[in-house]
Amino acid sequence: MRELIVYMLETMACGAVLMLLYGVLFDRRVPFAFCRAYLLLAVVASAAIPLLRIPVWNPAGPTEITGGVFVGAMAIEAAPAVADGASMHNVVLAVYVAGVVLSLAAVAMQLRNIRRLARGGEVLRESDPRMVLTAERVSSFSFFGTIYVSHDAAHEDMTAIVAHESSHIRHGHSAEKVAMQLLRALMWWNPFVWIAQRRLSEVHEYEADSDVLSSGYDVNDYITAILKSLLGYSPDIANSFRDSLTKKRFKMMTKSKMGRYALLRTLAVVPVAAALLCTFSFTAKAVEPENIGSDIESIYSDPVDRELSVARNVTPQEDDKAYLRAETMPRFQDGEMEGFREWVMSQIRYPEETLKSGKNGRVIVKFIVEKDGSVSNVTLLESFDKAAGDESLRVVKSSPKWSPGMQDGKAVRVQYVIPVQFAAVKGDAEKK
C-alpha cells in the first residue's frame, strides 16, 4: 500500500513539473507538432519515470559480494494482523478498476454516439474527406477520416468548416485524442493527465485554425463562423469546429508569429527530464560480483525450493584464505545445507519495527565456516532494513558448529553467502 501511494505521488509530481514546463515555455510559443508530441509523451513519462530504477552510483557501505557459496534464498514470513492492510489494498484496487471501467465506458459511449450520428445521417461525400450531414443538431466535428456537419449549418460557413476539419484529419489529431483518452482512463486519478488532455485539444484547434487562416480565409469571417457554431453536441473524443475556449483561439489567430527562441525553448526538456530521472529513477548501482559471476542471477529464479551453489576451479590456498568450493563441503549438524536453511528460518524473529513499517525486502549475509566448524566473519552485505539485517546477523552468529570442509585431507575454511527474503505476509503462525 505504501509503495502504491508513493508511486501515485511521484507520478503526480512528475506530471506537475512537466505541465508547468509546458505552460511556462511551450504553450502557444513553439511549433504545434512539438506541443502535441510533448503532451502525449509527458503523460507517459510521468507514469514511467517513477517506475524506472537506473543504477548510477555505488551504494555506501560494504555491499560487494566477493564470492562464496550461495544458499537458496529463504522467505521469512510474518503473520501479523495484516487483514486490515490487505482489505485496504483490495479496496484501493477495486476503486482504481472501477475508475478505469467508468472512464472506458464513457469513451465507448462517445464512440457509440458517433456511430449513431453516422448511421442516421446522409453521406454527402465518400472521400477526400468523407462527409456526413447529421440529422441532429451538432457542432460540426471530425473523427478520423469523416467530417460530421449539422443539417442546419450555414452554407456560407461550409468552406471554413471543411477546411478546419480537413486539417484535423490531415494531422492525425483523432488518433492522438483517442490515445490521450486511453491514457486518461488508466490514470484517471491523476489531475495532470486531465490537464494534458485539455491542452492537447487546444493545440489541435490552434493548428487547424492556423491552417485555415494560412489558406487565405478572412479572420473575421472565420471568427464569425466559430461563434455561430457554439451551440450543439460534439463528443470530447472528436475534433470539434466549436471549442469552449474560443477566447484563446481568437487570441492565437491574431498572433503574428510564434514566440521568440522557439528552438531554445524546446531544449529545456533535456535538463528537466534529467532532473526528474535523478529525483525519481536513479538508484544505487549494483556491484558486479568478482568471483561469482553470472551465477548470482540464478539465485532468485527459484529462491525457496532449490539449493544453489557456485563451483569454482580453486587451487590450494593459503591457510588463512577461505575456499569457495572444497572437496568436501562443510555439513550443518547431520544434514545438508537444507538443514541450515531450515534452522535459520526457525530462529528468525520478524522485527516488530520492520513489521509495523510494512517493509519487505532482502538481506544478504556472508560468513565463514572455520576449520573447527565454528562460524566467523559474519558480515552484512545488503539489507533493506536495519532491524532485519541485525536479526539476520544475530541468527547466523548463533549457529551451532558445523562439520568442517576438507581439502586434500585437511580441514579448511569455507565461505558462504545467504540471501534471506523478509515478506510481511500472512503465514501459519506469528513470529515475534
N, C-alpha and C positions, 0 to 999 in steps of 0.2 A: 504493500500500500504506500509506504513512504517513498519507494522508488518511483511509483507511478505519479505521485504528487510532485516530486522533484522534477520529473520529466515534463509534466504539463507546465510547470512554472518556467522551466528553462525554454520550452518551446514558445511560450508567450513572450518571454524576454527577448528571444531572437526575433520573433515577429515584430515586436515593438521597435527594436533597433532598425530593422530593415525597412519598416514602413515610415519611420521618422526620417531615415535617409532619403526615401523616395519623395516625401513631402517637401523636404528642405532643398534638395538638389535636382531632382529629376522631373517632378510634376510640371508639365507644360514648358519644360526648359530644354529637353533633349528629344531626339527623334522618337517617333511613336513606336517604331519597331523595337527599339531598346526598351521602352517603358513596358510594352506587352510582355516581352521575354523576362524582364526583371521581375514583374509582379508574379508571374507563374513560378519562376524559379525561387523567388523569395518565400513563397508558401512551402514549397518542397524543402528548401534549405532550413527553414525554421523547424521543420519536423525531423530532418535528418541529422543536423549538426549535433543536437544533444545525444543522439544515439551513437555517434562515432567515438571510437576510442583510439586515438593516434599516439603511439608511444614515441616520445621525443627526447626524454631525458632519463638519466639513471635515477632510480629511487634512492632516497637516503637510507643508510644502514646496510648491513651485510645481507643482501638478497641474492648474491651469486651462488649458484649451485655448482660445486666443484667436483661432483662425481659421487658414486656410491651405488648402492642397490636400492631400488625403489620398491617399497611395499605397496600393495594395492591400496588405493585411497579409501579411507574409511568414512562413512557417512554417520556422523554422530547426531542422532535425532533427539530432540527435546519434545516433551509432551506437556506443554503448559496449557493454560486455558486460552487456546487460540481460536475458539469458536467465534468469539466476537469479531476478531480480526478477519477471519475467513468470511464471516457473514457480511462484514462491511465491504470486503473485496468483491463479493458476489453482487452486492447492491450497486457498487460503482460500475462494475462490468455491465450489469443489466441496464443502468441508466445510459451508459455510453452506447450500447447496442440499440436501445430504444431511440436515442437521438439520431443515430445513423439511419435506422429504418425509417423514421419520420422524414428525415431530410431526403432520402432516396424516393420515398413515396411522393413528396412534393415535386421532385423532378419528374417522376413518372406521370404525375397529374398534368404538368405543363406539356409534356410530350403528347399526352392523350388529347389535350385541348387543341394543340396544333394539328394533330391528325384529324380531329373533328372539323376544324375550320377548312382543312384541305378537302375533305370528303364532301362537305356541304357547299363548297364554293365552285365558282366557274373558272375553268382554266383559260386564261387569256393568251398565254404563250407557253410553248412546251420547252423552250430552251433559250439560252443566251440573254438573260437567265429565264428560268421558268417563272411565270406569274399566275397568281390565283386571285380572283376577285371574290372576297368573302361575302357571305350572305348576312353576316352580323357586322355591327359597327365595331371596328377595331382601329387602333392606331397602327398604321402600316408598319410592317416589320419583315425581316428576312430570317430564314433558318436554313443553314447550309445553302443549297442551290436554288431555293424558292423564295420569291417575294410575295408577301400576302398584303393585298391592298383592300381597304374598306370599300364597300359598294357606294358609299356617299363621298368618297374622296373627290375633291375638286379637280376638274380636268386640267386647269392651268398649273396645278401643283404636281402633276404626274411626272413631268421631266425631272424635277428635283427629287421626288420620292425614288424614282427608278435609279437615278444617278447615285443617291445616297446608299440605298440598299445594295446596289451592284458593287459599291466599294467594299461593303462588309463581306460580300461573297468572295470578291477577288482576294482579299487579305486573309481569308480563312478565319474570320472572327468567331463564327459559330463553334468551330472545334475548340477554340480557346475558352469560350464561355462554358461549354459542356465540361471540359477538363477542370475548370475552376469550380463548377458546381459539384463535381465529384469530390474534389479536394475539400470543399467546404463541408460536404456530408461526412467525410471521415474525420474532420477536425472541427465539428460544429461548435465545440466548447471554446474554441479559440477566437476571441473577438477580432484579432488582427487578420484572420482569414476572411472574415466578412468585410473588413475594410479593404483588403486587397481585391476582393471580388468587385466591390463598388468602384474602386479606382480603375480596374480593368475595363469595366463598362464605359467609364468616362473616356478612357483612351480610345476605345473603339469609335465612340461618337466623334471625338476630336478628329480622328484620322479620316472618317467618312466625310465630315464637314469640310475638311481641308481639301479632299479630292474634288468635292462638288464645286467649291469656290475656285479651285485651280483650273477647272474646266471652263471657267468664264461665266458661271451663273452669278447673277446680281445678288450681293449680300443682303440687301434689304428685302428683295422678293423671297429670298431663301428663309430669312428670319420670319417673315410673314407666314410662309408655308408651315414652318415648325409650330408657330403659335396656333395655327388652325388645327393642328393635329394633337393638341394637348389632351383632348378627351378621347377615351376609347381604351379597350383592353389590349395589352400586349404582354406576352409571357416574359418573365425575367430571363429565361434561358435563351431567348431570341434577341436579335439586334433590332431595336425599335427606332423608327424615324423620330418618334417623340421620346424625349428623355426628360426626367423630372428636374434635373439640374440644368435647365435651359440658360440660366444666367451665366454659368461657367462657360457654356458652349458659345454664347454670344460674345463673351469677352475674348474667347480664344479666336473666334472668327475675325475680330477686329484687330488682332495682334499681328504686327507686320512680319515678325520672324521669331525663330526660336531664341531662347536665352543665350547669352554670351557664354563662350567657353564650354559648349555642349560636350565636346570630346573630353575635356579635362574633368568635367563633372562625372562622366561615366567611369572614369578611372578611380573614382572614390570607392567603388565597390571593392576593389582589391584590399585596401587596408581594413575596411570594415569586416569583410569576410575573414581576413586573417585574425582580427581581434576576436570574433565570435568563436573561431576554431580554438584559439588559445584559451578562451574562457571556458568553453563547454566541452571540448573534444580532446585536447592534449592531455595525455596521462603519462605516468612513469613508464620508462622504457623497460621492456622485458629483456633481461640479460641472457645471452646465449650461453647455455652450459658448456663448459670447456671439455669435459670428459664423457658426458652422457650423450650429447649429440641429439639427433632427431628422435631417439627412442623416448625422450621425455614427453613427446606429444602423445604417445600411446597410453600414457598413464591414466588419462581421463576418458579414454574411449570405453572402458568397462571398469569403473572405479571400485566396484564392490565385489564382483564375482570373480575377478581374476587377479592372481598374484603376478606382479610384474617385476622383473629384474633385468639388469643391464650387464651383459657379459663383456669382458674386455680381455684381450690377449695381454696379460700382465707378466712382467718379469719379476723375479725375486727382488723385493725392495729392501731398503734399509730397515733395521729393526723398529725404528720409531715411525715408520710410514704405515698407513692403513691401506689394506688391499680393497679393491673394488669387487674382485671375484677371486675367491680362494679355491683350492682344490676341494676342500671340504668346508662348506659354509657353516657358520655358527647355527646351533639349534636352540630354540627357546623352550626351556623345560624339556619335555619329551616329544614335542611336536614340531611340525614345520612352521614356516613363517605365518601361516594362517592362525596358528595358536597365539602368536604375539599380537596380531591384529585384533583377535577376539579379546585378549586380555586388556589391551589399550581401550577398546570400546567399553569394556565392563568397568574400567576405572575412571573414565572421563566423566566429569560432572559439569553439565552445561552452566557456565557462569550466569548468575542471576542478572547482572547488569547487561550482559550481552543479550540475554533472553528478553529483557524489558525493552531494549532498543530495537528489537526485531531484526537484528543483523544476521545475515547468512554469509558464509564465505569459507575460505580455505586457509589452513595453517600447514606450513611445511617445516618439519623438524629433522635435523641431521644429527646422527650420533654414531659412536664407535663402540663396537664390542671388543673389549680388550682381551689380551692373551689369557687372563684368568677368568674370562666370562663376564666380568662386570661391564656396566655401561658408563661411558665417559664422553666428554666433549659434546655434551648435548647443546645444540645450537638452534636458535630460531632463525630460519632463512626467510620466511614470509609469513605474515599474519594479517588478516583483515581486521582484527580486533585485539587490543592489548590483553584483555582478560582471557579470551580464548587461547591466545598464544601462551600466556602464563600457565594456564591449566594444562595445555599440551606438554609444556616443558616439565611440569611437576610430575605428570604421569610417567613420561619416558624416563626421567631421572630416578623414579622409584622402582624401575624394572628389576625383577629378580635376576640372578645370574644366569647366563647362558652357558651352553657348551661351546667353547671357543672354536674359531675357524682354524683349519690346518693347511699348511703349505709345505711341501717337501718333508712331511713328518713333524713339522714344528708348529706350535701354536702361533698364530699371527693375529694382528689387529685387522678388523674388517669394518668398513664404513657402510652405513645405511642412511636412507632418506625416506621419511614417512610423510605423505600428504594426509591430512585429516580434514574432512569436509564437515563443517558445522551447518546444520539445517534446522531451523526452528519450525518444525512441522509436527503434526500430531503423531505420536507414537504409541507404544503399548503401555509405557509407564513413565511417570515424570521423573527426570533426573535432576536431583538437587545437589 
